[in-house]
Amino acid sequence: MKILLLCYEYPPVGGGGGRVAARVAARLAIRGHQIRVITAGMRHLPRRETRDGIEILRPESFRRREDTCTVPEMALYIATGLLPVVREARRWRPDVIHAHFAVPTGPVALAASVFAGIPYVLTVHLGDVPGGVPEQTDRLFRLLGPLVSPVWRRAHAVTTVSRYVAGLAASAYGVNPIVIPNGVNPVTQPDLRLHSPPRIVMAGRLSIQKNPLLAVRALALVREMDWSLDVIGDGPLEVEMRALARREGIDQRVVLHGWLSDVQAAQLMAKADILLMTSLHEGLPMVAIEALQWGLAIVGSQIGGMHDVVVEGKNGFLCELTPPAFAQKLRTLLATPEMLDEMRRASREKAGDFDLEKTVSAYESVLENSILRPDGRSGP
């Protein structure tokens, strides 16, 4: 297949969704498919390069930061990317377009499909559906709802990363998405020995959605116990998080590392025992799947996307969004090494549900079935 991959965030730009797209694309290229990516360009990145056997094109999008994107910048991505994508689709003639994110990539994919006569598959993430991240996107969806609906209706197939996101999409747009979980490369022989003191890790943007201040407040309630916390990532709440840790008297045990490379992040995960996730919303968090690979017990929020990763009481706990609720489960794990050991091994077993090759095979099948045959019907 010739696949034109559209994704407004693609490494090193963006977060988990772009990393998913890149991992799938790399594996499809290894399987012999031709992949061409068009993503948001930034001035310090090359306009065109080849990486992992994939040609990457980056039209200027006027995006200012790699790690976050504003609504006006999303609009600029549509404005600046529309013509290059349509031109590339008509010139290169891919068999299918694979668009990650209904907003803002979806409208660009729809235009390319209309003007080039090429079917597209839409892969949606949590922020693409009303109610997914309400404090960030609900107002936007109220304004853009009528404009977004055609993106869903005209797609030859819609996939999503979790049952939770699929349910939101079905409610909002009347579609029945194919659930394809995010996948990661298996880690061979992770070290499952417990550390002393137990090591806790958090990873992600320090934003309202990730709710890092709750994590500090919860850990302050178990300050008398032995533990350490490594935090991967930065963001608007970093200064407040540091200040809160100082006020609670636990700053010597909380290390904020900032953004790390994939290799550096993996090294920290490999040395941890527990993943702490206090998010307000998640679709299917990549960091939780990566934690399974390293055999970490997970203490997370009792929210939709976490239920695909955590089996309550077996490989972790899901908590109400209060410091005492998280503190109670952390205290249980920190005080019971035998339980922590069992949960770590259960997470390692659960990791098999998120094998990258299974994910890639599922996408490969959906993409092949969306190709238009000469008679105008879909199918390989």
N, C-alpha and C positions, 0 to 999 in steps of 0.2 A: 504494500500500500504506500501511496504518497499521502502523508498527513500534514496538513497545515495546522500547527498548534498555536492558538491565540490565548495569551494569558498576560494580563496587564502587569502582573508581578511574576518575575522569573529570576532565580538566583543570579547575582547576589541581591537583587531587589525583592523586598517583601518578606513574608513569613511562611507559615506552614503550607498554605495552599499552593504557592509557587514551588516550594520544595517537592510537594507531591507530584506536580506536573512535570518537574524536571526528572525525578526518579523514574516515572513511568515512561517518559520520552526516551531516556537513555536505554532502558531495557527493550523498548520497541525497536530502537535502532540496532541493538545487538541482535535482535531476531530478524534483521534484514529489511525492515521498513525504512523508507526515506522520510525523515522528519525535518521540517523547517518551522522555526519558531519566530513569531513576531510579538514583541513585548514592548513595554514602556522604556524609552531611552532616557539616559541621563548623561550629562556632558562629560563626566569622567569615565564613562564606559564606551567601549568601541561600538561604532554603529553596526558593524557586521563582524562576526567571528564564528569559528567552528570549534565546538567543544563536545566531547563524548560522541563524535560522529554526527552531531546535529548542527545545522546552520542556524545561527541566531541573528535576527535583524532587530535593531532597536531604533525606530524613528524617534526623533526628539519629542518628548512629552511635557517638558518643563516641570517635571517632578523635582522636588528639592531634596527629599530625604529617601534613603534606601528603605528604612524600617517602617515608615508610615506614609499615608497618602490622604490628602484632604478631599472633600467633595468637589471643589473647583478643579483640583488636579485630575480627578477622575473624568470630569467633563472635558478637560483638555486632552486627556488620553483618547477619548472618542473623537474629538475634533481633529487631532493630529494623526491618529492612526487609521482613520477610515479610508482615506485615499490610498495610502501604501498597502493596506491589506487587500482592498479590492483589486488594485493593480497586480499584486503578487498572485492572488488567486486566479486572475484571468491569464497571467503570463505563465505561471508554473503549472497550472491545471492539476491541483491535488485531487485525489479520489474523495477525500472527506476532510472537513474542518472540525477540529476538536477545540471547543471554547471552554476555558475554565473561568468561572464567575459569570453569573447572569448580569451583574452590574460591576464594572462598566464594560466588560468584554462582550457580553451578549449582543448589544446593538451593532457592534462592529461585525460580529459573525453573521448576524442576520443580513446586513447590507451586502457582505461578500457573497453570501448564499444567493441572494436575489440577483445581483448583478453578474455573478459568474456561473450561476446554475449548479452550485456544488452543495450537497447536503452538509449539515453540521450537527454534531453531538454536543449537548450542553452539559457540563459538569458543574454542579452547584455546591456551594459551601454555606456555612451557617449565616454569614452576613448577606447572603443573596435572598433570604426569605423574610417576609414580615414576621416580627416576633422573635427572630433569631438573636439579634443584639439590639433590643428596643431603644436603649438610651443613645445609640449611635445612628440607627437607620430608620426608625419608625417614621419620623418626620419626612425623611427622604422618600420613603415608599408611598406616603400619602400624596406627595407631589408628583411622583413619577409612575405611580401604579398603572395608569392606562398606557403609558409608553413602554413599560417593561413586559406587559402581558404578551404581546406578539412574539417576543424573544422565546418565551416558553412554548407557545402554540406552534411556531414554525419549526422548532427543533425536530429532527428525525428521531432522536432519542434523548432522554434526560437521565443523567445519573447523579447520584448524590452519595455522600460519604458515610451516612449513618441513618438508622431507622428514625431517629429523632428529626433530622433535617427533612427526610422523606415525608414524614407526617405533616410538618409545617408547610412544605411545598404543595402537598395534596390539598390541604385546607385552603391555601391562598390562591392556587392557580388551577386546581382540578386536574392535576397531572398525577401519574403513578410512576415515580422515578424508580430506576433500577439502583439498588443499593450496592455500591462497590466500596468496601472499606479501604482506608489508606493502608498502605503496606510499607514495610521496611525490609532491608536486607537482614537476614538472620545473623545474630552474633554467635560465633562459635565459642563454646566453652567459657561463658562468663564466670567470673569468680563469685560464688554465692556465699562465701564466708562472711559472717557478721562482723561489723567493725565495732571497736570499743574506743570512745563512745559511739553510739549509732549516728550515722551521717544522713542528714536529710537534704534533699535538693529541690529547688524550684527553678522553673525555666519559662521564660516568656516576657513579653513586653510589660513593664511595670505601669499598667494603666488601670482605669476603673474596671474594665471587663475582667482583668486577671485578679483584681481585688487583693493586692499584696499586703495591705495594712491589716486585713483580717488575719493573715498568717502570722504577722508579728505579734498581734494581740493574743492569738491562741498559744504561741510558743511562750509568751510571757507567763501564761498560766501554768506552764510545766517547767518553769525556770529552775526549780530545785532538782530536776532530773538531768542526767548527762545526755547531751546531744550537741550536734553542730549543724549549721544551715549554710549551704552554698546556694547563691542566687545567680542564675545566668540570665542576663538581659538588663535593659535599662528602660527609661521612659519617664513620663511626667510625674510619677509618684516616687521616684527614686530618692529625692531629697527628703520628702516627708517620711519615707520608710526608714531612712537612716536616723532621722531625728527621733522617730517613735522607738526604734530599737535602743537608742541611748537613754531615753526617758524611762524605758522599762528595765534598764540595766542588763540587757542581753546583747549589746552591740559587739562585745568581744567574741561572741559565738556566731555572729551573723556576718558572712563575707559576701559582699556584692561584687561580682566579677565583671559586670558589664557584658556586652555582646562578645561571644567567643566563636571561634571557627567550629565547624562540625567536629573536627578531630579533638579540639580542646574540650568541647561540650561532652563528647563521648567519654573522654578520660575522666571527667568529673562524675558522670553517670555511673561509670564502671566502679567507682570507689564509694558509691552511695548505698544506702539500705532502703530508704523510703522516699517516694516522690510525694510532695505536698502540693496540691492544686486547690486553690480557694476561689476559682473563677466564678463569676456570675453566670456566664453562658459559655458553652462549648458545643461544637458540632461533633467532631471526632478528633480530639487533640493529638497531634503528632507526637508531642513530648510524652504523652501517656503510653502510646504504642512503643516508643523507643524505650521507655522505662520497663515495659514488659520484656523486651529483648534482653535487658540487663538484669532482669530478675529482681525488680524493686517492688516492694509492697507499696500500694497507692492509698493515700488518704486524700479524698477529693470531695468536691461539692456534689450534693444530691441534685444533679441537673441532667437534662436529657442526654447529651452526648456521652456522658461518663458511663452510662449503663451498658454500653457496648464493650467497655474496657474492663470494668470492675465487677466482679461477682462478689456481692456483699458477704463479708465474713470469710471469704475464701482467699482472695488475693489482695484484699484491701477493704476499706470502709468508705461509704458515702455519707456525708454529714450535712445537716442543716447549716445554713449560712450564718452561724454565730460562733464567736470565739470559744465559748464553753463546749459546744458540740465537737469542734475540731480538737480541742484540748483533751477531751475525754478519750477519743480514739487514739490520739498520739500517746497519751499516758498508758493506755492499754498495751500498745505495741512496744513502747520503750521499757515497760516493766516486765514484759513477757517475751524473752528472747526466743523461746520455743515457737510461739505463735508467729513472731516476725520471720523466723526461718521457714516455717511452713508456707507463709504467704509469699515469700520471695520465690520459693520453688513453684508455687501455683501460678505466679505471674509468668515465670519462664515457660511453663506449660501452655498458658493462655496465649503466649506470643505466636504460637503456630496458626492462630486464626487470622493473623495479619502479615502473612508471608508475602513479600513483594511480588514473587512470581505468580501467585494466585491473582493478585490485584491486576497485574499486567495482562494476564490471560483474559480476565473479565473485560477489561477495556478493549483489548484486541478484538474480541468477539463482537462487542457492541459496535465498534467502528466498522468492522467488516460488514456487518448486517445493515449498516446505514448507507453503504455505497449504492449509487444508482446504476443499475444495469442498463444496457442500450435500450431495453424495452420500457425504461422509465420506472421499473420496480426496484425495491430495495433488496439487497442481499449480495453476498460475495460472488 
